[in-house]
């Protein structure tokens, strides 16, 4: 009986130590699982952010393309306006020249009172 009690006295501290180590291992495993879950959540979030970034980059590319198209349209409109301004200047110059010619004809008619004037001219 004493030998059993002596063996029990030797074994009990070892059992208690083994239980503590098992508890520590279990706690470490729980922490490891928590960290693994955190890593998985972060990986999923990172993937989601990657998709968001790609979407934003695609939107930016679309906006840049639209802006470039608008700039090209503005250049075309500006070119057309420049051509129209040139036509307007030409028409104004022509009208001014016709006005000068008309004044000269009127003065010519006024300065020669007795002549017949062809109004169809």
Secondary structure, 3 states (H helix, E strand, C coil): CHHHHHHHHHHHHHHHHHHHHHHHHHHHHHHHHHHHHHHHHHHHHHHHHHHHHHHHHHHHHHHHHHHHHHHHHHHHHHHHHHHHHHHHHHHHHHHHHHHHHHHHHHHHHHHCCCCCCCCCC
